[in-house]
Amino acid sequence: MELRNQCRIIRTTELAAAKEKLNELERQKEELLRSCSPASLLQMLQEAMNKTEEESEALHRQFLDKEIDLGSFVQKYKKLRATYHKRALIHLAAKASPTA
């Protein structure tokens, strides 16, 4: 009889720990699914576009303030603007997609 009680206690304890672990994993899954939703991905893309826009404006100010030479400015600015426009096209295509 004592052995049965001990087995029952062990099973109950293990079951509680397993349920807790399952709840934690389900919470993590939901959080991950939310962060990968189309709306979240569009928001992250928009934020990346904004950051690239700010970087190119800062570089432009550096050039106007003569903090950077023309050759460096053109090379860096061209790269930033190309990145911005690639992101903008992806963003536009994603918004126009019927699944977005």
All heavy atoms as an XYZ file, in Angstrom:
809
protein
N       0.832     -1.199      0.000
C       0.000      0.000      0.000
C       0.878      1.265      0.000
O       0.589      2.202     -0.734
C      -0.914     -0.048      1.230
C      -1.961      1.000      1.219
S      -3.080      0.664     -0.136
C      -4.408      1.638      0.324
N       1.920      1.266      0.818
C       2.827      2.408      0.899
C       3.519      2.637     -0.454
O       3.682      3.772     -0.881
C       3.883      2.163      1.996
C       4.889      3.282      2.162
C       4.263      4.589      2.617
O       3.223      4.558      3.317
O       4.812      5.635      2.283
N       3.889      1.569     -1.110
C       4.542      1.666     -2.420
C       3.612      2.304     -3.454
O       4.024      3.138     -4.249
C       4.986      0.279     -2.889
C       5.816      0.223     -4.173
C       7.067      1.076     -4.024
C       6.188     -1.212     -4.473
N       2.323      1.939     -3.411
C       1.350      2.547     -4.325
C       1.230      4.044     -4.093
O       1.144      4.837     -5.028
C      -0.019      1.904     -4.148
C      -0.125      0.577     -4.814
C      -1.541      0.081     -4.755
N      -1.583     -1.280     -5.283
C      -2.544     -2.127     -5.067
N      -3.584     -1.770     -4.322
N      -2.510     -3.324     -5.576
N       1.196      4.439     -2.839
C       1.110      5.869     -2.514
C       2.336      6.617     -3.018
O       2.229      7.732     -3.549
C       0.939      6.079     -1.010
C      -0.460      5.743     -0.541
O      -1.404      5.756     -1.328
N      -0.598      5.427      0.739
N       3.490      6.023     -2.833
C       4.720      6.655     -3.307
C       4.711      6.784     -4.831
O       5.093      7.824     -5.381
C       5.942      5.858     -2.842
C       6.217      5.998     -1.362
C       7.404      5.160     -0.917
O       7.979      4.407     -1.695
N       7.756      5.281      0.359
N       4.267      5.733     -5.511
C       4.177      5.774     -6.977
C       3.190      6.847     -7.426
O       3.443      7.590     -8.382
C       3.767      4.407     -7.533
S       5.075      3.184     -7.447
N       2.081      6.958     -6.753
C       1.072      7.960     -7.084
C       1.644      9.374     -6.888
O       1.441     10.260     -7.724
C      -0.169      7.754     -6.211
C      -1.363      8.569     -6.676
C      -2.638      8.266     -5.893
N      -3.024      6.863     -6.076
C      -3.295      6.018     -5.066
N      -3.254      6.436     -3.819
N      -3.635      4.767     -5.316
N       2.356      9.570     -5.816
C       2.967     10.883     -5.542
C       3.994     11.225     -6.621
O       4.027     12.348     -7.139
C       3.606     10.899     -4.134
C       2.514     10.860     -3.065
C       4.488     12.129     -3.959
C       3.030     10.630     -1.661
N       4.807     10.248     -6.978
C       5.817     10.471     -8.009
C       5.147     10.816     -9.340
O       5.537     11.766    -10.025
C       6.741      9.241     -8.150
C       7.624      9.118     -6.895
C       7.600      9.331     -9.408
C       8.403      7.813     -6.812
N       4.129     10.048     -9.720
C       3.418     10.310    -10.974
C       2.792     11.699    -10.961
O       2.859     12.440    -11.948
C       2.338      9.252    -11.209
C       2.868      8.060    -11.962
C       1.713      7.164    -12.418
N       1.924      5.877    -11.765
C       1.064      5.242    -10.994
N      -0.118      5.737    -10.769
N       1.366      4.102    -10.445
N       2.172     12.062     -9.861
C       1.525     13.370     -9.752
C       2.555     14.486     -9.881
O       2.333     15.484    -10.574
C       0.779     13.482     -8.405
O      -0.145     12.404     -8.302
C       0.044     14.794     -8.289
N       3.687     14.322     -9.217
C       4.759     15.323     -9.273
C       5.319     15.441    -10.687
O       5.503     16.545    -11.207
C       5.882     14.955     -8.285
O       5.328     14.818     -6.985
C       6.963     16.014     -8.256
N       5.585     14.322    -11.305
C       6.113     14.327    -12.670
C       5.101     14.914    -13.647
O       5.462     15.652    -14.562
C       6.507     12.917    -13.107
C       7.745     12.401    -12.409
C       8.071     10.957    -12.767
O       7.259     10.297    -13.442
O       9.155     10.498    -12.375
N       3.833     14.598    -13.444
C       2.787     15.123    -14.313
C       2.703     16.645    -14.186
O       2.599     17.351    -15.189
C       1.439     14.488    -13.976
C       0.251     14.956    -14.811
C       0.477     14.641    -16.287
C      -1.030     14.314    -14.309
N       2.784     17.145    -12.976
C       2.722     18.594    -12.762
C       3.903     19.281    -13.445
O       3.732     20.328    -14.104
C       2.703     18.909    -11.275
N       5.099     18.707    -13.320
C       6.281     19.290    -13.961
C       6.148     19.249    -15.482
O       6.488     20.212    -16.174
C       7.536     18.549    -13.513
N       5.632     18.141    -16.014
C       5.456     18.016    -17.459
C       4.417     19.006    -17.965
O       4.592     19.618    -19.032
C       5.053     16.586    -17.822
N       3.327     19.200    -17.220
C       2.303     20.168    -17.623
C       2.873     21.583    -17.615
O       2.584     22.383    -18.507
C       1.096     20.084    -16.691
C       0.185     18.917    -16.974
C      -1.026     18.929    -16.051
C      -1.968     17.770    -16.358
N      -3.127     17.769    -15.450
N       3.671     21.891    -16.605
C       4.290     23.219    -16.518
C       5.219     23.454    -17.712
O       5.215     24.519    -18.319
C       5.067     23.353    -15.201
C       5.712     24.701    -14.997
C       4.707     25.838    -14.907
O       3.596     25.619    -14.390
O       5.040     26.943    -15.372
N       6.007     22.461    -18.047
C       6.914     22.556    -19.189
C       6.109     22.724    -20.486
O       6.458     23.542    -21.340
C       7.798     21.306    -19.265
C       8.788     21.309    -20.391
C       9.845     22.370    -20.208
C      10.887     22.257    -21.304
N      11.828     23.354    -21.262
N       5.031     21.982    -20.639
C       4.177     22.092    -21.820
C       3.590     23.496    -21.930
O       3.584     24.094    -23.012
C       3.051     21.054    -21.766
C       2.048     21.107    -22.909
C       2.722     20.831    -24.250
C       0.902     20.131    -22.667
N       3.105     24.034    -20.831
C       2.552     25.398    -20.837
C       3.602     26.416    -21.260
O       3.311     27.337    -22.029
C       1.974     25.756    -19.471
C       0.705     24.990    -19.156
O       0.023     24.505    -20.053
N       0.397     24.873    -17.879
N       4.827     26.260    -20.761
C       5.915     27.174    -21.112
C       6.237     27.070    -22.606
O       6.406     28.080    -23.289
C       7.159     26.862    -20.275
C       8.394     27.646    -20.661
C       8.262     29.155    -20.488
O       7.393     29.606    -19.709
O       9.017     29.885    -21.143
N       6.294     25.865    -23.120
C       6.587     25.672    -24.543
C       5.459     26.225    -25.418
O       5.721     26.822    -26.472
C       6.824     24.189    -24.845
C       8.120     23.609    -24.277
C       8.154     22.099    -24.467
C       9.330     24.262    -24.917
N       4.226     26.060    -25.003
C       3.096     26.619    -25.762
C       3.136     28.145    -25.748
O       2.856     28.790    -26.761
C       1.776     26.106    -25.200
C       1.502     24.667    -25.562
C       0.212     24.124    -24.962
O      -0.356     24.763    -24.043
O      -0.215     23.049    -25.421
N       3.526     28.730    -24.628
C       3.655     30.187    -24.543
C       4.754     30.682    -25.491
O       4.577     31.653    -26.225
C       3.969     30.614    -23.107
C       3.967     32.128    -22.904
C       4.558     32.537    -21.578
N       5.950     32.178    -21.428
C       6.978     32.795    -22.045
N       6.750     33.793    -22.862
N       8.226     32.427    -21.842
N       5.885     29.979    -25.506
C       6.982     30.346    -26.404
C       6.561     30.221    -27.868
O       6.907     31.054    -28.704
C       8.209     29.469    -26.141
C       8.897     29.766    -24.840
C      10.051     28.806    -24.573
O      10.395     27.960    -25.403
N      10.658     28.935    -23.405
N       5.806     29.176    -28.179
C       5.328     28.965    -29.550
C       4.437     30.117    -29.987
O       4.587     30.658    -31.089
C       4.569     27.642    -29.648
C       3.992     27.362    -31.018
C       3.173     26.092    -30.992
C       1.797     26.402    -31.488
N       0.836     25.339    -31.352
N       3.505     30.511    -29.129
C       2.601     31.609    -29.455
C       3.368     32.919    -29.656
O       3.066     33.686    -30.568
C       1.536     31.773    -28.367
C       0.523     30.655    -28.337
C      -0.212     30.494    -29.649
O      -0.619     31.519    -30.244
O      -0.379     29.339    -30.084
N       4.341     33.152    -28.806
C       5.149     34.360    -28.922
C       5.914     34.369    -30.242
O       5.982     35.390    -30.935
C       6.131     34.426    -27.746
C       6.907     35.706    -27.645
C       7.776     35.731    -26.408
O       7.252     35.517    -25.294
O       8.988     35.965    -26.557
N       6.466     33.238    -30.606
C       7.198     33.123    -31.862
C       6.275     33.311    -33.059
O       6.612     34.019    -34.018
C       7.889     31.756    -31.936
C       8.785     31.504    -33.142
C       9.916     32.515    -33.189
C       9.332     30.099    -33.093
N       5.096     32.716    -33.009
C       4.143     32.863    -34.110
C       3.695     34.319    -34.269
O       3.518     34.808    -35.386
C       2.926     31.955    -33.900
C       3.180     30.461    -34.110
C       1.936     29.655    -33.737
C       3.601     30.169    -35.536
N       3.518     35.015    -33.145
C       3.138     36.432    -33.207
C       4.240     37.253    -33.864
O       3.967     38.145    -34.665
C       2.858     36.976    -31.808
C       1.416     37.004    -31.427
C       1.163     37.834    -30.179
N       2.041     37.530    -29.060
C       1.873     36.523    -28.207
N       0.858     35.714    -28.345
N       2.714     36.336    -27.215
N       5.502     36.951    -33.518
C       6.605     37.741    -34.061
C       6.847     37.450    -35.537
O       7.506     38.229    -36.216
C       7.889     37.503    -33.267
O       8.370     36.191    -33.473
N       6.327     36.346    -36.038
C       6.502     35.984    -37.448
C       5.241     36.197    -38.268
O       5.170     35.751    -39.413
C       6.951     34.522    -37.555
S       8.579     34.227    -36.865
N       4.280     36.877    -37.726
C       3.048     37.126    -38.471
C       3.338     38.107    -39.606
O       4.281     38.900    -39.531
C       1.977     37.706    -37.551
O       2.303     39.030    -37.202
N       2.558     38.088    -40.659
C       2.777     39.035    -41.760
C       2.799     40.494    -41.288
O       3.638     41.273    -41.730
C       1.592     38.767    -42.696
C       1.258     37.330    -42.458
C       1.494     37.127    -40.982
N       1.922     40.831    -40.380
C       1.891     42.219    -39.880
C       3.179     42.577    -39.143
O       3.731     43.667    -39.321
C       0.693     42.415    -38.968
N       3.688     41.638    -38.346
C       4.934     41.885    -37.620
C       6.116     42.015    -38.570
O       6.979     42.878    -38.404
C       5.217     40.757    -36.631
O       4.259     40.742    -35.612
N       6.149     41.160    -39.578
C       7.237     41.216    -40.550
C       7.196     42.520    -41.345
O       8.236     43.139    -41.593
C       7.177     40.007    -41.481
C       7.432     38.660    -40.799
C       7.195     37.517    -41.779
C       8.824     38.583    -40.217
N       5.992     42.961    -41.713
C       5.866     44.247    -42.404
C       6.343     45.392    -41.515
O       7.005     46.321    -41.986
C       4.417     44.487    -42.830
C       3.993     43.889    -44.156
C       2.493     44.064    -44.362
C       4.756     44.495    -45.305
N       6.006     45.322    -40.250
C       6.428     46.368    -39.308
C       7.955     46.397    -39.181
O       8.566     47.468    -39.185
C       5.782     46.147    -37.939
C       6.177     47.159    -36.903
C       5.763     48.573    -37.239
O       4.739     48.798    -37.865
N       6.564     49.539    -36.854
N       8.571     45.229    -39.082
C      10.036     45.175    -38.977
C      10.696     45.698    -40.250
O      11.712     46.399    -40.191
C      10.505     43.745    -38.687
C      10.201     43.297    -37.270
S      10.943     41.722    -36.829
C       9.973     40.570    -37.787
N      10.108     45.386    -41.395
C      10.635     45.886    -42.663
C      10.512     47.404    -42.725
O      11.434     48.095    -43.156
C       9.905     45.219    -43.830
C      10.438     45.509    -45.220
C      11.911     45.158    -45.349
C       9.621     44.739    -46.249
N       9.390     47.942    -42.276
C       9.203     49.396    -42.245
C      10.227     50.056    -41.330
O      10.801     51.097    -41.668
C       7.783     49.740    -41.778
C       7.483     51.223    -41.744
C       7.490     51.857    -43.121
O       6.811     51.389    -44.022
N       8.255     52.904    -43.292
N      10.482     49.444    -40.180
C      11.476     49.985    -39.252
C      12.872     49.965    -39.869
O      13.655     50.912    -39.692
C      11.448     49.204    -37.943
C      10.185     49.463    -37.136
C      10.003     48.507    -35.972
O      10.894     47.660    -35.713
O       8.946     48.593    -35.312
N      13.194     48.899    -40.597
C      14.495     48.816    -41.273
C      14.604     49.896    -42.351
O      15.672     50.502    -42.524
C      14.693     47.427    -41.869
N      13.504     50.145    -43.066
C      13.497     51.214    -44.067
C      13.743     52.571    -43.408
O      14.551     53.369    -43.900
C      12.153     51.248    -44.801
C      11.932     50.130    -45.769
S      10.212     50.067    -46.377
C       9.945     51.724    -46.967
N      13.063     52.813    -42.300
C      13.230     54.084    -41.593
C      14.667     54.274    -41.120
O      15.228     55.368    -41.223
C      12.274     54.166    -40.408
C      10.827     54.215    -40.835
O      10.510     54.487    -41.984
N       9.932     53.939    -39.903
N      15.261     53.196    -40.610
C      16.642     53.270    -40.120
C      17.601     53.589    -41.264
O      18.502     54.431    -41.129
C      17.036     51.953    -39.453
C      18.420     51.942    -38.864
C      18.696     50.633    -38.136
C      20.047     50.658    -37.477
N      21.078     50.011    -38.278
N      17.413     52.947    -42.405
C      18.264     53.193    -43.561
C      18.085     54.627    -44.056
O      19.062     55.283    -44.427
C      17.944     52.190    -44.689
O      18.067     50.868    -44.173
C      18.885     52.346    -45.854
N      16.858     55.112    -44.036
C      16.585     56.500    -44.433
C      17.325     57.475    -43.510
O      17.958     58.430    -43.973
C      15.074     56.764    -44.386
C      14.667     58.163    -44.764
C      14.782     58.451    -46.253
O      14.849     57.509    -47.047
O      14.807     59.643    -46.599
N      17.264     57.230    -42.216
C      17.950     58.085    -41.243
C      19.466     58.046    -41.451
O      20.140     59.076    -41.368
C      17.601     57.657    -39.822
C      16.170     57.941    -39.441
C      15.758     57.284    -38.138
O      16.626     56.696    -37.443
O      14.559     57.340    -37.806
N      20.002     56.857    -41.722
C      21.445     56.723    -41.957
C      21.875     57.501    -43.197
O      22.919     58.169    -43.181
C      21.832     55.257    -42.095
C      21.758     54.471    -40.810
C      22.010     52.980    -41.008
O      22.345     52.548    -42.127
O      21.872     52.237    -40.026
N      21.074     57.440    -44.255
C      21.448     58.164    -45.472
C      21.340     59.676    -45.257
O      22.166     60.438    -45.766
C      20.626     57.706    -46.671
O      19.267     58.008    -46.525
N      20.363     60.113    -44.481
C      20.254     61.545    -44.171
C      21.430     62.023    -43.323
O      21.968     63.109    -43.544
C      18.935     61.833    -43.456
C      17.721     61.744    -44.353
C      16.409     61.932    -43.619
O      16.428     62.282    -42.414
O      15.357     61.731    -44.249
N      21.855     61.203    -42.371
C      23.007     61.553    -41.533
C      24.274     61.632    -42.384
O      25.102     62.543    -42.213
C      23.178     60.530    -40.414
N      24.426     60.702    -43.307
C      25.581     60.719    -44.204
C      25.557     61.969    -45.080
O      26.589     62.612    -45.289
C      25.588     59.447    -45.061
C      26.803     59.239    -45.945
C      28.047     59.015    -45.078
C      26.593     58.047    -46.861
N      24.379     62.328    -45.551
C      24.226     63.541    -46.369
C      24.642     64.777    -45.563
O      25.333     65.666    -46.083
C      22.780     63.661    -46.858
C      22.561     64.801    -47.789
N      21.675     65.802    -47.516
C      23.120     65.107    -48.993
C      21.693     66.680    -48.504
N      22.558     66.277    -49.410
N      24.221     64.837    -44.310
C      24.617     65.971    -43.452
C      26.133     66.008    -43.258
O      26.740     67.086    -43.272
C      23.910     65.885    -42.094
C      22.478     66.401    -42.127
C      21.893     66.554    -40.727
N      21.854     65.300    -39.986
C      20.904     64.379    -40.089
N      19.890     64.576    -40.914
N      20.952     63.272    -39.381
N      26.734     64.821    -43.089
C      28.197     64.766    -42.935
C      28.880     65.323    -44.183
O      29.870     66.056    -44.082
C      28.673     63.327    -42.717
C      28.398     62.778    -41.355
C      28.899     61.341    -41.237
O      29.059     60.635    -42.227
N      29.142     60.911    -40.008
N      28.356     64.986    -45.345
C      28.939     65.485    -46.587
C      28.789     67.000    -46.684
O      29.736     67.703    -47.033
C      28.291     64.800    -47.796
C      28.777     65.325    -49.102
C      30.082     65.086    -49.521
C      27.949     66.075    -49.925
C      30.547     65.582    -50.725
C      28.399     66.579    -51.136
C      29.708     66.330    -51.542
N      27.602     67.508    -46.378
C      27.381     68.955    -46.438
C      28.250     69.709    -45.436
O      28.671     70.842    -45.706
C      25.899     69.278    -46.192
C      24.928     68.815    -47.284
C      23.495     69.127    -46.868
C      25.267     69.442    -48.626
N      28.536     69.074    -44.302
C      29.395     69.690    -43.289
C      30.873     69.417    -43.551
O      31.730     69.719    -42.712
C      29.021     69.165    -41.896
C      27.639     69.609    -41.464
O      27.118     70.594    -42.027
O      27.068     68.966    -40.551
N      31.159     68.824    -44.701
C      32.524     68.516    -45.140
C      33.260     67.590    -44.171
O      34.472     67.685    -43.985
C      33.313     69.795    -45.378
C      32.701     70.683    -46.463
C      33.588     71.841    -46.785
C      33.012     72.856    -47.713
N      32.138     72.511    -48.736
N      32.507     66.678    -43.555
C      33.101     65.696    -42.648
C      33.511     64.422    -43.385
O      34.163     63.558    -42.815
C      32.113     65.342    -41.534
C      31.758     66.502    -40.645
C      30.659     66.170    -39.657
O      30.280     64.998    -39.538
O      30.173     67.110    -39.003
N      33.096     64.318    -44.650
C      33.379     63.134    -45.446
C      33.647     63.583    -46.882
O      33.018     64.536    -47.365
C      32.200     62.125    -45.374
C      32.554     60.811    -46.026
C      30.939     62.698    -45.951
C      31.522     59.706    -45.777
N      34.615     62.941    -47.532
C      34.957     63.352    -48.901
C      33.930     62.812    -49.897
O      33.155     61.897    -49.593
C      36.374     62.895    -49.271
C      36.495     61.391    -49.336
O      36.692     60.759    -48.273
O      36.399     60.855    -50.450
N      33.955     63.376    -51.102
C      32.970     63.046    -52.126
C      32.974     61.562    -52.492
O      31.926     60.939    -52.587
C      33.204     63.903    -53.380
C      32.264     63.640    -54.557
C      30.825     63.952    -54.171
C      32.691     64.439    -55.777
N      34.146     60.997    -52.690
C      34.240     59.589    -53.079
C      33.617     58.656    -52.056
O      32.829     57.758    -52.405
N      33.923     58.866    -50.786
C      33.350     58.044    -49.715
C      31.850     58.261    -49.615
O      31.086     57.311    -49.428
C      34.001     58.381    -48.371
O      35.364     58.034    -48.384
N      31.446     59.525    -49.733
C      30.017     59.831    -49.657
C      29.234     59.101    -50.739
O      28.232     58.443    -50.460
C      29.779     61.343    -49.775
C      28.338     61.694    -49.982
C      27.441     61.629    -48.932
C      27.864     62.057    -51.247
C      26.095     61.927    -49.122
C      26.530     62.360    -51.439
C      25.641     62.294    -50.377
N      29.694     59.211    -51.980
C      28.969     58.600    -53.096
C      28.869     57.092    -52.908
O      27.800     56.501    -53.085
C      29.636     58.950    -54.448
C      29.054     58.122    -55.584
C      29.486     60.439    -54.749
N      29.972     56.475    -52.531
C      29.986     55.017    -52.351
C      29.008     54.582    -51.252
O      28.176     53.689    -51.454
C      31.398     54.552    -52.009
C      31.526     53.063    -51.846
C      32.949     52.666    -51.456
O      33.757     53.500    -51.072
N      33.243     51.381    -51.553
N      29.085     55.215    -50.092
C      28.237     54.840    -48.961
C      26.767     55.222    -49.208
O      25.861     54.453    -48.897
C      28.740     55.503    -47.680
C      30.070     54.959    -47.218
C      30.585     55.710    -46.002
C      31.954     55.208    -45.596
N      32.487     55.965    -44.451
N      26.555     56.408    -49.767
C      25.187     56.882    -50.002
C      24.477     55.991    -51.013
O      23.304     55.626    -50.833
C      25.226     58.335    -50.480
C      23.881     59.012    -50.492
C      23.308     59.490    -49.318
C      23.177     59.189    -51.686
C      22.072     60.127    -49.323
C      21.943     59.816    -51.699
C      21.399     60.285    -50.515
O      20.178     60.905    -50.529
N      25.191     55.642    -52.075
C      24.616     54.770    -53.113
C      24.203     53.427    -52.517
O      23.113     52.920    -52.798
C      25.648     54.567    -54.222
C      25.184     53.758    -55.378
C      26.296     53.698    -56.429
C      26.027     52.616    -57.430
N      27.120     52.483    -58.405
N      25.050     52.867    -51.669
C      24.746     51.584    -51.036
C      23.519     51.704    -50.122
O      22.624     50.853    -50.146
C      25.953     51.091    -50.241
C      25.764     49.731    -49.633
C      27.013     49.264    -48.910
C      26.767     47.910    -48.279
N      27.915     47.440    -47.514
N      23.472     52.765    -49.308
C      22.333     52.966    -48.410
C      21.033     53.156    -49.184
O      19.996     52.584    -48.827
C      22.570     54.179    -47.505
C      23.530     53.979    -46.341
C      23.867     55.321    -45.694
C      22.932     53.039    -45.314
N      21.067     53.947    -50.240
C      19.850     54.203    -51.009
C      19.382     52.947    -51.742
O      18.182     52.695    -51.837
C      20.055     55.354    -52.000
C      20.360     56.696    -51.333
C      19.453     57.048    -50.185
N      18.074     57.187    -50.620
C      17.023     57.239    -49.817
N      17.189     57.160    -48.503
N      15.812     57.364    -50.290
N      20.330     52.158    -52.248
C      19.952     50.902    -52.912
C      19.283     49.971    -51.915
O      18.255     49.347    -52.211
C      21.181     50.245    -53.534
N      19.832     49.885    -50.705
C      19.240     49.056    -49.648
C      17.841     49.550    -49.305
O      16.899     48.767    -49.188
C      20.136     49.063    -48.384
O      21.415     48.528    -48.728
C      19.520     48.252    -47.260
N      17.706     50.857    -49.162
C      16.393     51.434    -48.848
C      15.368     51.068    -49.922
O      14.260     50.628    -49.614
C      16.488     52.955    -48.706
C      15.132     53.592    -48.571
C      14.510     53.669    -47.328
C      14.445     54.072    -49.685
C      13.243     54.215    -47.200
C      13.184     54.624    -49.558
C      12.584     54.692    -48.313
O      11.334     55.233    -48.188
N      15.734     51.243    -51.183
C      14.770     51.007    -52.259
C      14.442     49.527    -52.424
O      13.292     49.181    -52.752
C      15.258     51.630    -53.563
C      15.168     53.127    -53.542
N      13.974     53.799    -53.534
C      16.126     54.079    -53.478
C      14.184     55.106    -53.482
N      15.489     55.298    -53.442
N      15.384     48.651    -52.158
C      15.086     47.208    -52.175
C      14.044     46.887    -51.110
O      13.066     46.171    -51.368
C      16.350     46.388    -51.920
C      17.293     46.317    -53.085
C      18.546     45.539    -52.699
C      19.620     45.676    -53.748
N      20.876     45.046    -53.347
N      14.268     47.418    -49.925
C      13.321     47.187    -48.825
C      11.957     47.794    -49.141
O      10.915     47.206    -48.839
C      13.882     47.746    -47.524
C      15.052     46.945    -47.006
C      15.682     47.573    -45.794
N      16.759     46.720    -45.293
C      17.674     47.105    -44.423
N      17.640     48.333    -43.929
N      18.600     46.272    -44.034
N      11.960     48.967    -49.739
C      10.699     49.628    -50.078
C       9.915     48.812    -51.106
O       8.686     48.683    -50.996
C      10.972     51.035    -50.607
N      10.615     48.244    -52.076
C       9.930     47.424    -53.080
C       9.365     46.146    -52.456
O       8.247     45.736    -52.775
C      10.888     47.076    -54.223
C      11.195     48.229    -55.181
C      12.316     47.830    -56.148
C       9.954     48.649    -55.933
N      10.123     45.532    -51.586
C       9.636     44.329    -50.900
C       8.419     44.681    -50.053
O       7.417     43.965    -50.048
C      10.753     43.690    -50.037
C      11.863     43.151    -50.932
C      10.195     42.606    -49.128
C      13.124     42.760    -50.179
N       8.488     45.802    -49.352
C       7.381     46.256    -48.510
C       6.126     46.506    -49.352
O       5.026     46.066    -49.008
C       7.800     47.520    -47.769
C       6.834     47.961    -46.727
N       5.838     48.878    -46.989
C       6.694     47.599    -45.431
C       5.136     49.075    -45.893
N       5.624     48.316    -44.919
N       6.317     47.174    -50.472
C       5.190     47.468    -51.363
C       4.582     46.178    -51.924
O       3.362     46.026    -51.940
C       5.657     48.371    -52.497
C       4.596     48.850    -53.477
C       3.565     49.724    -52.756
C       5.251     49.642    -54.597
N       5.437     45.256    -52.346
C       4.959     43.987    -52.888
C       4.211     43.188    -51.818
O       3.170     42.581    -52.078
C       6.111     43.168    -53.435
N       4.738     43.200    -50.596
C       4.098     42.462    -49.508
C       2.730     43.064    -49.169
O       1.765     42.326    -48.903
C       4.984     42.437    -48.279
N       2.642     44.376    -49.181
C       1.355     45.014    -48.884
C       0.333     44.754    -49.986
O      -0.853     44.675    -49.721
C       1.546     46.530    -48.686
C       2.161     46.867    -47.341
C       2.351     48.340    -47.174
C       1.022     49.024    -46.987
N       1.144     50.450    -46.653
N       0.811     44.611    -51.204
C      -0.088     44.381    -52.337
C      -0.489     42.911    -52.452
O      -1.449     42.574    -53.135
C       0.587     44.823    -53.638
N       0.237     42.053    -51.745
C      -0.044     40.611    -51.802
C      -1.383     40.318    -51.142
O      -1.711     40.876    -50.102
C       1.073     39.860    -51.081
O       0.743     38.507    -50.950
N      -2.163     39.404    -51.710
C      -3.471     39.081    -51.123
C      -3.369     38.402    -49.753
O      -4.317     38.414    -48.993
C      -4.121     38.139    -52.136
C      -3.049     37.698    -53.057
C      -1.924     38.674    -52.941
N      -2.198     37.869    -49.393
C      -2.051     37.216    -48.093
C      -1.639     38.184    -46.999
O      -1.606     37.826    -45.839
C      -1.011     36.070    -48.156
O       0.255     36.621    -48.586
C      -1.464     34.991    -49.108
N      -1.286     39.412    -47.361
C      -0.844     40.373    -46.350
C      -2.001     41.003    -45.624
O      -3.089     41.063    -46.043
C       0.009     41.463    -47.015
